Amino acid sequence: MLAFGGKPFPCLGVLRRWRDMHTWAMSAELFRTMSASLGPEVVLPGPLGQVHELGLMLTWERTWRRSSFYTDYEGLLLEQLRVRALPPLRQHLGLWRKRSGARLLSSVEVQVLRPGRAPSLVGTMDRVRVRATAAVGVSWILRVWARGLALVDDAFVLEVVDEDVHGTAVEVMAVRWEEGQGGAWSPRARPGRVMRDEDGEPSLVWSEPA
């Protein structure tokens, strides 16, 4: 078509950008450079953008694992995780901060989950401050965040464990805070079931009594 003076079809442009982005992603430094220079043009249009972005993160995670973590792909993964996990995590902590009487969120962090370890949320909460660190991986983005399940009611969802064949309910591991001796609160990961109402809003029923 180009040889005869025609205009390239938009689908061919999307295909070229898809291939280019995977080429750039093989080098974390090159990917950052091209993303900075192209700006919004680096993002694919419509739903393809999110699909491709998730695919890139899986590629980075696999490469990071194969290289025994001695690459800067961890930095790319951490950037993506922070963008998605920090807002619901802060909201989750804010809800429980009111119950505990803590005055401020002192330290809220997200870490890249190491292979062989379960997603986790550790920290402390007292009358003065809240400190919390969540460790999650790309699977959290794919199975939890992408479904809008990062924060359900007042619980931060760590992972989807199972789901029914119709996809109307999912079994999860989620975090609630429990008060201990001396007025200190600690996060506890517990199993639960998430279901959606007629409007699509999720709600959580704990599998164990509070």
CYANA upper distance limits for C-alpha pairs under 8 A (distance plus 0.5 A):
  1 MET  CA      5 GLY  CA      6.95
  1 MET  CA      6 GLY  CA      5.43
  1 MET  CA      7 LYS  CA      7.38
  1 MET  CA      8 PRO  CA      7.43
  2 LEU  CA      6 GLY  CA      5.47
  2 LEU  CA      7 LYS  CA      6.75
  2 LEU  CA      8 PRO  CA      7.05
  8 PRO  CA     12 LEU  CA      7.30
  8 PRO  CA     13 GLY  CA      7.91
  9 PHE  CA     13 GLY  CA      7.37
 10 PRO  CA     14 VAL  CA      6.87
 11 CYS  CA     15 LEU  CA      6.73
 12 LEU  CA     16 ARG  CA      6.66
 13 GLY  CA     17 ARG  CA      6.74
 14 VAL  CA     18 TRP  CA      6.58
 14 VAL  CA     44 LEU  CA      7.28
 14 VAL  CA     45 PRO  CA      8.41
 15 LEU  CA     19 ARG  CA      6.82
 16 ARG  CA     20 ASP  CA      6.54
 17 ARG  CA     21 MET  CA      6.47
 17 ARG  CA     42 VAL  CA      7.96
 17 ARG  CA     44 LEU  CA      7.82
 18 TRP  CA     22 HIS  CA      7.07
 18 TRP  CA     44 LEU  CA      7.95
 18 TRP  CA     52 HIS  CA      8.03
 19 ARG  CA     23 THR  CA      6.84
 20 ASP  CA     24 TRP  CA      6.71
 21 MET  CA     25 ALA  CA      6.50
 21 MET  CA     31 PHE  CA      8.12
 21 MET  CA     42 VAL  CA      8.12
 22 HIS  CA     26 MET  CA      7.16
 22 HIS  CA     56 LEU  CA      7.55
 23 THR  CA     27 SER  CA      8.36
 24 TRP  CA     28 ALA  CA      8.03
 24 TRP  CA     30 LEU  CA      6.13
 24 TRP  CA     31 PHE  CA      5.27
 24 TRP  CA     34 MET  CA      7.90
 25 ALA  CA     30 LEU  CA      7.72
 25 ALA  CA     31 PHE  CA      5.71
 25 ALA  CA     56 LEU  CA      7.48
 25 ALA  CA     60 TRP  CA      8.12
 26 MET  CA     31 PHE  CA      8.23
 27 SER  CA     31 PHE  CA      6.60
 28 ALA  CA     32 ARG  CA      6.80
 28 ALA  CA     72 ASP  CA      7.08
 28 ALA  CA     73 TYR  CA      6.63
 28 ALA  CA     76 LEU  CA      7.70
 29 GLU  CA     33 THR  CA      6.75
 30 LEU  CA     34 MET  CA      6.57
 31 PHE  CA     35 SER  CA      6.46
 32 ARG  CA     36 ALA  CA      6.58
 33 THR  CA     37 SER  CA      6.73
 34 MET  CA     38 LEU  CA      6.43
 34 MET  CA     42 VAL  CA      8.34
 35 SER  CA     39 GLY  CA      6.10
 35 SER  CA     42 VAL  CA      6.57
 38 LEU  CA     42 VAL  CA      6.23
 43 VAL  CA     49 GLY  CA      6.29
 44 LEU  CA     48 LEU  CA      6.45
 44 LEU  CA     49 GLY  CA      4.85
 44 LEU  CA     52 HIS  CA      8.21
 45 PRO  CA     49 GLY  CA      6.11
 46 GLY  CA     50 GLN  CA      8.34
 47 PRO  CA     51 VAL  CA      7.01
 48 LEU  CA     52 HIS  CA      6.43
 49 GLY  CA     53 GLU  CA      6.56
 50 GLN  CA     54 LEU  CA      6.69
 51 VAL  CA     55 GLY  CA      6.75
 52 HIS  CA     56 LEU  CA      6.69
 53 GLU  CA     57 MET  CA      6.92
 54 LEU  CA     58 LEU  CA      6.92
 54 LEU  CA    142 LEU  CA      7.79
 55 GLY  CA     59 THR  CA      6.84
 56 LEU  CA     60 TRP  CA      6.72
 57 MET  CA     61 GLU  CA      6.61
 57 MET  CA     77 LEU  CA      7.07
 57 MET  CA    138 VAL  CA      7.18
 58 LEU  CA     62 ARG  CA      6.67
 58 LEU  CA    138 VAL  CA      7.06
 59 THR  CA     63 THR  CA      6.67
 60 TRP  CA     64 TRP  CA      6.45
 60 TRP  CA     73 TYR  CA      6.28
 60 TRP  CA     74 GLU  CA      8.39
 60 TRP  CA     76 LEU  CA      8.23
 60 TRP  CA     77 LEU  CA      7.60
 61 GLU  CA     65 ARG  CA      6.71
 61 GLU  CA     73 TYR  CA      7.75
 61 GLU  CA     74 GLU  CA      8.16
 61 GLU  CA     77 LEU  CA      7.69
 61 GLU  CA    138 VAL  CA      7.86
 62 ARG  CA     66 ARG  CA      6.71
 63 THR  CA     67 SER  CA      6.64
 63 THR  CA     73 TYR  CA      8.14
 64 TRP  CA     68 SER  CA      7.03
 64 TRP  CA     69 PHE  CA      5.57
 64 TRP  CA     70 TYR  CA      7.76
 64 TRP  CA     71 THR  CA      6.81
 64 TRP  CA     72 ASP  CA      8.48
 64 TRP  CA     73 TYR  CA      6.30
 64 TRP  CA     74 GLU  CA      7.17
 65 ARG  CA     69 PHE  CA      6.20
 65 ARG  CA    115 PRO  CA      8.05
 67 SER  CA     71 THR  CA      7.34
 69 PHE  CA     74 GLU  CA      7.84
 72 ASP  CA     76 LEU  CA      7.57
 73 TYR  CA     77 LEU  CA      6.73
 74 GLU  CA     78 LEU  CA      6.46
 74 GLU  CA    112 VAL  CA      7.60
 75 GLY  CA     79 GLU  CA      6.72
 76 LEU  CA     80 GLN  CA      7.03
 77 LEU  CA     81 LEU  CA      6.65
 77 LEU  CA    112 VAL  CA      7.51
 77 LEU  CA    138 VAL  CA      8.33
 78 LEU  CA     82 ARG  CA      6.48
 78 LEU  CA    110 VAL  CA      8.11
 78 LEU  CA    111 GLN  CA      7.15
 78 LEU  CA    112 VAL  CA      6.43
 79 GLU  CA     83 VAL  CA      6.89
 80 GLN  CA     84 ARG  CA      7.10
 81 LEU  CA     85 ALA  CA      6.14
 81 LEU  CA     86 LEU  CA      8.27
 81 LEU  CA    110 VAL  CA      7.71
 81 LEU  CA    111 GLN  CA      8.45
 81 LEU  CA    112 VAL  CA      8.05
 81 LEU  CA    136 VAL  CA      8.22
 81 LEU  CA    137 GLY  CA      7.99
 81 LEU  CA    138 VAL  CA      8.14
 81 LEU  CA    141 ILE  CA      8.01
 82 ARG  CA     86 LEU  CA      5.75
 82 ARG  CA    110 VAL  CA      6.57
 83 VAL  CA     87 PRO  CA      7.93
 84 ARG  CA     88 PRO  CA      8.20
 84 ARG  CA    141 ILE  CA      8.07
 84 ARG  CA    145 TRP  CA      7.72
 85 ALA  CA     89 LEU  CA      6.52
 85 ALA  CA    110 VAL  CA      7.67
 85 ALA  CA    145 TRP  CA      8.35
 85 ALA  CA    150 ALA  CA      8.04
 86 LEU  CA     90 ARG  CA      6.44
 86 LEU  CA    108 VAL  CA      8.24
 86 LEU  CA    109 GLU  CA      7.85
 86 LEU  CA    110 VAL  CA      7.33
 87 PRO  CA     91 GLN  CA      6.73
 88 PRO  CA     92 HIS  CA      6.50
 88 PRO  CA    150 ALA  CA      6.79
 88 PRO  CA    151 LEU  CA      6.30
 88 PRO  CA    156 PHE  CA      7.89
 89 LEU  CA     93 LEU  CA      6.70
 89 LEU  CA    151 LEU  CA      8.10
 89 LEU  CA    156 PHE  CA      7.08
 90 ARG  CA     94 GLY  CA      6.52
 90 ARG  CA    108 VAL  CA      7.69
 91 GLN  CA     95 LEU  CA      6.90
 92 HIS  CA     96 TRP  CA      7.13
 92 HIS  CA    151 LEU  CA      7.28
 92 HIS  CA    154 ASP  CA      6.35
 92 HIS  CA    155 ALA  CA      6.90
 92 HIS  CA    156 PHE  CA      6.62
 93 LEU  CA     97 ARG  CA      6.33
 93 LEU  CA    105 LEU  CA      8.32
 93 LEU  CA    130 VAL  CA      8.23
 94 GLY  CA     98 LYS  CA      7.07
 94 GLY  CA    105 LEU  CA      8.29
 95 LEU  CA     99 ARG  CA      7.62
 95 LEU  CA    154 ASP  CA      7.03
 96 TRP  CA    100 SER  CA      6.85
 96 TRP  CA    154 ASP  CA      8.08
 96 TRP  CA    177 TRP  CA      7.66
 97 ARG  CA    101 GLY  CA      6.37
 97 ARG  CA    102 ALA  CA      5.73
 97 ARG  CA    103 ARG  CA      7.92
 97 ARG  CA    104 LEU  CA      8.33
 97 ARG  CA    125 MET  CA      7.94
 97 ARG  CA    130 VAL  CA      7.76
 98 LYS  CA    102 ALA  CA      7.18
100 SER  CA    125 MET  CA      7.70
100 SER  CA    126 ASP  CA      6.94
100 SER  CA    127 ARG  CA      6.91
100 SER  CA    183 GLY  CA      8.50
100 SER  CA    185 TRP  CA      7.81
101 GLY  CA    126 ASP  CA      7.76
101 GLY  CA    127 ARG  CA      5.68
101 GLY  CA    128 VAL  CA      8.08
102 ALA  CA    125 MET  CA      7.35
102 ALA  CA    126 ASP  CA      6.10
102 ALA  CA    127 ARG  CA      4.63
102 ALA  CA    128 VAL  CA      5.18
102 ALA  CA    129 ARG  CA      5.63
102 ALA  CA    130 VAL  CA      7.20
103 ARG  CA    127 ARG  CA      7.15
103 ARG  CA    128 VAL  CA      5.73
103 ARG  CA    129 ARG  CA      6.28
104 LEU  CA    128 VAL  CA      7.21
104 LEU  CA    129 ARG  CA      5.46
104 LEU  CA    130 VAL  CA      6.88
105 LEU  CA    129 ARG  CA      6.20
105 LEU  CA    130 VAL  CA      5.28
105 LEU  CA    131 ARG  CA      7.13
106 SER  CA    129 ARG  CA      6.08
106 SER  CA    130 VAL  CA      5.88
106 SER  CA    131 ARG  CA      6.15
107 SER  CA    130 VAL  CA      7.13
107 SER  CA    131 ARG  CA      5.15
107 SER  CA    132 ALA  CA      6.71
107 SER  CA    133 THR  CA      8.44
108 VAL  CA    130 VAL  CA      8.47
108 VAL  CA    131 ARG  CA      6.47
108 VAL  CA    132 ALA  CA      5.53
108 VAL  CA    133 THR  CA      6.34
109 GLU  CA    132 ALA  CA      6.93
109 GLU  CA    133 THR  CA      5.14
109 GLU  CA    134 ALA  CA      6.88
110 VAL  CA    133 THR  CA      6.11
110 VAL  CA    134 ALA  CA      5.37
110 VAL  CA    135 ALA  CA      6.36
110 VAL  CA    136 VAL  CA      7.99
111 GLN  CA    133 THR  CA      7.67
111 GLN  CA    134 ALA  CA      6.63
111 GLN  CA    135 ALA  CA      5.14
111 GLN  CA    136 VAL  CA      7.06
112 VAL  CA    135 ALA  CA      6.16
112 VAL  CA    136 VAL  CA      6.18
112 VAL  CA    137 GLY  CA      6.19
113 LEU  CA    117 ARG  CA      7.44
113 LEU  CA    118 ALA  CA      8.25
113 LEU  CA    119 PRO  CA      7.14
113 LEU  CA    135 ALA  CA      5.44
113 LEU  CA    136 VAL  CA      5.23
113 LEU  CA    137 GLY  CA      5.45
114 ARG  CA    137 GLY  CA      8.40
119 PRO  CA    134 ALA  CA      8.07
119 PRO  CA    135 ALA  CA      5.98
119 PRO  CA    136 VAL  CA      5.58
119 PRO  CA    137 GLY  CA      8.02
119 PRO  CA    158 LEU  CA      6.32
119 PRO  CA    159 GLU  CA      7.51
120 SER  CA    134 ALA  CA      6.18
120 SER  CA    135 ALA  CA      5.79
120 SER  CA    136 VAL  CA      7.47
120 SER  CA    158 LEU  CA      7.16
120 SER  CA    189 ALA  CA      8.17
121 LEU  CA    132 ALA  CA      7.34
121 LEU  CA    133 THR  CA      6.17
121 LEU  CA    134 ALA  CA      4.81
121 LEU  CA    135 ALA  CA      6.93
121 LEU  CA    158 LEU  CA      8.42
121 LEU  CA    175 VAL  CA      7.89
121 LEU  CA    187 PRO  CA      7.28
121 LEU  CA    189 ALA  CA      8.30
122 VAL  CA    132 ALA  CA      6.11
122 VAL  CA    133 THR  CA      5.96
122 VAL  CA    134 ALA  CA      7.04
122 VAL  CA    186 SER  CA      8.19
122 VAL  CA    187 PRO  CA      6.74
123 GLY  CA    130 VAL  CA      8.01
123 GLY  CA    131 ARG  CA      5.65
123 GLY  CA    132 ALA  CA      4.59
123 GLY  CA    133 THR  CA      6.74
123 GLY  CA    186 SER  CA      6.95
123 GLY  CA    187 PRO  CA      7.15
124 THR  CA    130 VAL  CA      6.45
124 THR  CA    131 ARG  CA      5.87
124 THR  CA    132 ALA  CA      7.05
124 THR  CA    184 ALA  CA      7.49
124 THR  CA    185 TRP  CA      6.42
124 THR  CA    186 SER  CA      5.78
124 THR  CA    187 PRO  CA      7.88
125 MET  CA    129 ARG  CA      6.52
125 MET  CA    130 VAL  CA      5.00
125 MET  CA    131 ARG  CA      6.94
125 MET  CA    184 ALA  CA      6.32
125 MET  CA    185 TRP  CA      5.37
125 MET  CA    186 SER  CA      6.98
126 ASP  CA    130 VAL  CA      7.20
126 ASP  CA    183 GLY  CA      6.83
126 ASP  CA    184 ALA  CA      5.31
126 ASP  CA    185 TRP  CA      6.62
127 ARG  CA    183 GLY  CA      8.03
127 ARG  CA    184 ALA  CA      8.30
136 VAL  CA    140 TRP  CA      6.57
136 VAL  CA    158 LEU  CA      7.80
137 GLY  CA    141 ILE  CA      7.62
138 VAL  CA    142 LEU  CA      6.86
139 SER  CA    143 ARG  CA      6.33
139 SER  CA    144 VAL  CA      8.22
140 TRP  CA    144 VAL  CA      5.63
140 TRP  CA    145 TRP  CA      6.87
140 TRP  CA    158 LEU  CA      7.53
140 TRP  CA    159 GLU  CA      6.59
141 ILE  CA    145 TRP  CA      5.22
141 ILE  CA    146 ALA  CA      6.36
142 LEU  CA    146 ALA  CA      5.93
142 LEU  CA    147 ARG  CA      8.26
143 ARG  CA    147 ARG  CA      6.97
143 ARG  CA    159 GLU  CA      7.75
143 ARG  CA    160 VAL  CA      6.86
144 VAL  CA    148 GLY  CA      7.04
144 VAL  CA    149 LEU  CA      5.62
144 VAL  CA    150 ALA  CA      6.17
144 VAL  CA    157 VAL  CA      7.68
144 VAL  CA    158 LEU  CA      8.12
144 VAL  CA    159 GLU  CA      6.80
144 VAL  CA    160 VAL  CA      6.97
145 TRP  CA    149 LEU  CA      6.15
145 TRP  CA    150 ALA  CA      5.61
149 LEU  CA    157 VAL  CA      7.14
149 LEU  CA    202 PRO  CA      7.97
150 ALA  CA    156 PHE  CA      6.37
150 ALA  CA    157 VAL  CA      5.70
150 ALA  CA    158 LEU  CA      8.07
151 LEU  CA    155 ALA  CA      6.21
151 LEU  CA    156 PHE  CA      5.31
151 LEU  CA    157 VAL  CA      6.57
152 VAL  CA    156 PHE  CA      7.17
152 VAL  CA    157 VAL  CA      7.64
152 VAL  CA    194 VAL  CA      8.44
152 VAL  CA    202 PRO  CA      6.88
152 VAL  CA    203 SER  CA      6.50
152 VAL  CA    204 LEU  CA      6.78
153 ASP  CA    202 PRO  CA      8.44
153 ASP  CA    203 SER  CA      6.69
153 ASP  CA    204 LEU  CA      7.11
154 ASP  CA    176 ARG  CA      8.01
155 ALA  CA    174 ALA  CA      6.44
155 ALA  CA    175 VAL  CA      5.85
155 ALA  CA    176 ARG  CA      6.07
156 PHE  CA    174 ALA  CA      6.00
156 PHE  CA    175 VAL  CA      5.74
156 PHE  CA    176 ARG  CA      7.84
157 VAL  CA    172 VAL  CA      7.36
157 VAL  CA    173 MET  CA      6.57
157 VAL  CA    174 ALA  CA      4.62
157 VAL  CA    175 VAL  CA      6.85
158 LEU  CA    172 VAL  CA      7.93
158 LEU  CA    173 MET  CA      6.12
158 LEU  CA    174 ALA  CA      5.86
158 LEU  CA    175 VAL  CA      7.74
159 GLU  CA    172 VAL  CA      6.18
159 GLU  CA    173 MET  CA      5.99
159 GLU  CA    174 ALA  CA      7.71
160 VAL  CA    170 VAL  CA      7.20
160 VAL  CA    171 GLU  CA      6.45
160 VAL  CA    172 VAL  CA      4.92
160 VAL  CA    173 MET  CA      7.09
161 VAL  CA    170 VAL  CA      7.92
161 VAL  CA    171 GLU  CA      5.83
161 VAL  CA    172 VAL  CA      5.63
161 VAL  CA    173 MET  CA      7.43
162 ASP  CA    170 VAL  CA      6.22
162 ASP  CA    171 GLU  CA      5.43
162 ASP  CA    172 VAL  CA      7.55
163 GLU  CA    167 GLY  CA      6.51
163 GLU  CA    168 THR  CA      8.28
163 GLU  CA    169 ALA  CA      6.37
163 GLU  CA    170 VAL  CA      4.59
163 GLU  CA    171 GLU  CA      6.30
164 ASP  CA    168 THR  CA      7.23
164 ASP  CA    169 ALA  CA      6.51
164 ASP  CA    170 VAL  CA      7.00
168 THR  CA    195 MET  CA      6.74
168 THR  CA    196 ARG  CA      7.28
169 ALA  CA    193 ARG  CA      7.20
169 ALA  CA    194 VAL  CA      6.03
169 ALA  CA    195 MET  CA      5.14
169 ALA  CA    196 ARG  CA      7.69
170 VAL  CA    193 ARG  CA      6.17
170 VAL  CA    194 VAL  CA      5.81
170 VAL  CA    195 MET  CA      7.34
171 GLU  CA    191 PRO  CA      7.67
171 GLU  CA    192 GLY  CA      6.35
171 GLU  CA    193 ARG  CA      5.08
171 GLU  CA    194 VAL  CA      6.92
172 VAL  CA    191 PRO  CA      6.21
172 VAL  CA    192 GLY  CA      5.86
172 VAL  CA    193 ARG  CA      6.47
172 VAL  CA    194 VAL  CA      7.62
173 MET  CA    189 ALA  CA      6.65
173 MET  CA    190 ARG  CA      5.97
173 MET  CA    191 PRO  CA      5.05
173 MET  CA    192 GLY  CA      6.72
174 ALA  CA    189 ALA  CA      5.82
174 ALA  CA    190 ARG  CA      6.04
174 ALA  CA    191 PRO  CA      6.82
174 ALA  CA    192 GLY  CA      7.42
175 VAL  CA    187 PRO  CA      6.68
175 VAL  CA    188 ARG  CA      5.87
175 VAL  CA    189 ALA  CA      4.89
175 VAL  CA    190 ARG  CA      6.70
176 ARG  CA    187 PRO  CA      6.22
176 ARG  CA    188 ARG  CA      6.00
176 ARG  CA    189 ALA  CA      7.12
176 ARG  CA    190 ARG  CA      8.04
177 TRP  CA    185 TRP  CA      6.62
177 TRP  CA    186 SER  CA      5.87
177 TRP  CA    187 PRO  CA      4.83
177 TRP  CA    188 ARG  CA      6.32
178 GLU  CA    185 TRP  CA      5.83
178 GLU  CA    186 SER  CA      6.01
178 GLU  CA    187 PRO  CA      6.90
178 GLU  CA    188 ARG  CA      7.40
179 GLU  CA    183 GLY  CA      6.73
179 GLU  CA    184 ALA  CA      6.28
179 GLU  CA    185 TRP  CA      4.73
179 GLU  CA    186 SER  CA      7.03
180 GLY  CA    184 ALA  CA      5.90
180 GLY  CA    185 TRP  CA      6.24
180 GLY  CA    186 SER  CA      7.84
190 ARG  CA    206 TRP  CA      7.94
190 ARG  CA    207 SER  CA      8.20
190 ARG  CA    208 GLU  CA      7.86
191 PRO  CA    206 TRP  CA      6.81
191 PRO  CA    207 SER  CA      6.09
191 PRO  CA    208 GLU  CA      7.60
192 GLY  CA    204 LEU  CA      7.05
192 GLY  CA    205 VAL  CA      6.07
192 GLY  CA    206 TRP  CA      4.65
192 GLY  CA    207 SER  CA      5.21
192 GLY  CA    208 GLU  CA      8.03
193 ARG  CA    204 LEU  CA      6.18
193 ARG  CA    205 VAL  CA      5.78
193 ARG  CA    206 TRP  CA      6.86
193 ARG  CA    207 SER  CA      7.41
194 VAL  CA    202 PRO  CA      6.73
194 VAL  CA    203 SER  CA      6.00
194 VAL  CA    204 LEU  CA      5.06
194 VAL  CA    205 VAL  CA      6.96
195 MET  CA    202 PRO  CA      5.91
195 MET  CA    203 SER  CA      6.02
195 MET  CA    204 LEU  CA      7.13
196 ARG  CA    200 GLY  CA      5.55
196 ARG  CA    201 GLU  CA      5.59
196 ARG  CA    202 PRO  CA      4.70
196 ARG  CA    203 SER  CA      6.66
197 ASP  CA    201 GLU  CA      5.98
197 ASP  CA    202 PRO  CA      7.05
197 ASP  CA    203 SER  CA      8.25
206 TRP  CA    210 ALA  CA      8.12
